[in-house]
Amino acid sequence: MFLNEVSRSVRVLLGQIQGRCPSLPANNITALFIPARCMSQAVTRPEPTPEENEAVSPTFVNRNPRNLEQMALAVKDRGWKTTWPHQQFYHRLMFKRSQHHVTAQVFSSSSPVPVLSCSTKEWALKKELPSTNCVVACQAVGEVLAQRCQQAGITRMVYRDIPWTYRSDSVQAFRSAMKEGGIILSEPRRKYIGT
């Protein structure tokens, strides 16, 4: 019973398809597949008008969360005045030199987990260096981190080092490597839009 209804509906469907494309032979096996092509080619698309192309949707959803940061319109958390380092940033660069290794990390203001990091603990960097805590290692970490920041699209960040370590050769080599890599070590002031 069910099989008869299915075969009847298939026959009706094939009859409708052959009615739309009358130039096909009726008793050919390939005739079952050609009408589908004929139906798909018959559809025409209307030409868009210039007004439709330039129309702006009244409800806009920002799908790129970094747009406001790049335009310096996003809110910067001020934090407390007694905290150091200050919390007023979009991205912060932290450089740490220990007895054995050099590490640099980029933090976002919304997460305590680093967004990007580079260290002489990584084998690819470690095997190219004579020592993992010298000035050359600091420069290499700066170059690699600058390249990773460029690939991630982060070109501006805040870097405030402890004042008494700022003049050391290792910090200066790291800063110069970051600047040569195209990273700006300051962020623009936040723009306030009047409402």
N, C-alpha and C positions, 0 to 999 in steps of 0.2 A: 504494500500500500504506500509506504513512505517512498520507496524507490520509484514508483510510478509518478508521484507528485514531483520528485526532483527531476526526472527525465522530462516531464512535461514543461517545467519552468525553464529548463535549459533550452528546449526547443523553441519556446516563446522568445527567450532572450536572443538566440541566434537569428530568429526571424526578424527581430527588431534591428539587429546589427546589419543584416543583409539589406534591410529596407533603407538604411541610411547610406550604404555604399552599393548601389545597384550594378556597378560595372564588374562585380566579382563573379566567377563561375560558381554554380550551386553545388556541384558534385565533386569538388576537389578537396583533398585533405588539408592542403595549405590554406584553404578558404577559412578555416576556423581561426587562424592566427592573423591573417591580413586585416580583417575588419577592425581589430583593436588598434592597429597602426593608423588606419584610416580615421578612426574617431579621434585619436590623439593629435593628428595633424590638422584637424578642422578647427581647433580652438584658436581664436585670434585675441590678442591683448590690445586694449585701448591705449592710445598714446597719452602719457601723463601731461597735464597742463603745467605751465610754469608756476601758477598759484599753488598747486598741490605740492610741488617740490620745495617751495619756500615757506610753507606753512609750519609754524612752530606749535608743538603740543602745549596746551595750557597747563598740563601737569608734567613737570620735569622731575625725573629721579636721577640724582647724581650717583652713577655706578662706579666712579673712580674716587675712592676716599681720599686720595692725595691731591685732588684738584685744588681744594681750598688751601692746603699747605703750600703748594707751589705758587699760589697767588697771594700768599701771606694774609689770608682771611680767616684761617682756622684759629680756634681758641687755643691759646697757650696757657697751660696750668701754671699759675704763679707760685704756688707752694708757700712755704713759710719763709720769712726773711732770714731766719737763723739757720736754715739748712744749707749745707754746701755739698756738692755743687748745686747751683740753682736749678729749679725745675722748669724754668721758662724756656722750652725748646721744642722743636719738632723732632730733631734727631741729635743725639749727643755722642761724641767720640770719646772713648776712654782708652788711654794708653797706659800699659802697665809693664814695667821692666823688673823682673825678679832676678834672683841670683843665677838662674840657669836659662830662663826663657824670656822672650818678648811677646806680649800679647796686645792686640788692639781690637776693640769691639765697638760696634755702632748700635746704640739703643734708640728705640722709639719712645716717645713720651707716653704712649698708651700701654706699653708692655715692659715688664722687668727682664724679659728674656731678650738677649741680643738679636738684632735683625741680621747683622753681618759680623763676621769675626775672622781674624787671621792671626796665626801664631807660629812661632818657630817650632812648635811641637808637631806641626804637620810635616809629614815625611817629604813631600814634594819640595818644601822650602828648606827643610833641615839638611837634605843631602847636598844642596848647592852652597851651603855656607861653611866657612871654616870654624866659626864659633856661633853659638845660638844666643849670645847676649852682648855682642859687640855693637859698635856703631853701624857697621855694614848690615848687621841683622836687623837693626831698627829701620834702616833705609829700605831694605828688601820687604819688610812687613808693610811699610808705608806704600810702596809701589803696588804690591799685590792687593792690599785693601782698597787702594784708589781704583784699581781696575775692577774689582768686584762691586764697588759703589757705583761706578759708571754703568756697569751691566744691570744693576738693580734700579737705576734711575735716581739715585740719591746723589745730588751734586752739592748740596749745602748742608752743613751741620755745625753744631757748636762744639768747640774744643777749648776748654779752660783747664790748663794744667796747674798743679800746685806751684805757687810762685817760686819757691827755692829750687825746684827741679827744671824750671822753664829754660834756664840758660845752659843746660848741659848739652854736650855735643850729640848725644843720642836723641834727645827730644827735638833738637833743631834739624837733625837729619831726617827724622820721621816727618816733621812738619813740611820740610821742603819737598820730600818725596810725594806727600799727599797733594801739595799745591801743584807740583809738576804733572801729577796725574789728572788734573782738572777739577779738583775738589776745592770748594771755597769753605774755609774754616770759620765762617760766621753766617748767621741767618739774618734775613731782612727783618726790620721791625714790623710788628703786627699792624695792619691797617685797620682802622676803625671806621665803619660805615655808619653815617648818621641815619637814624630811622625816623 
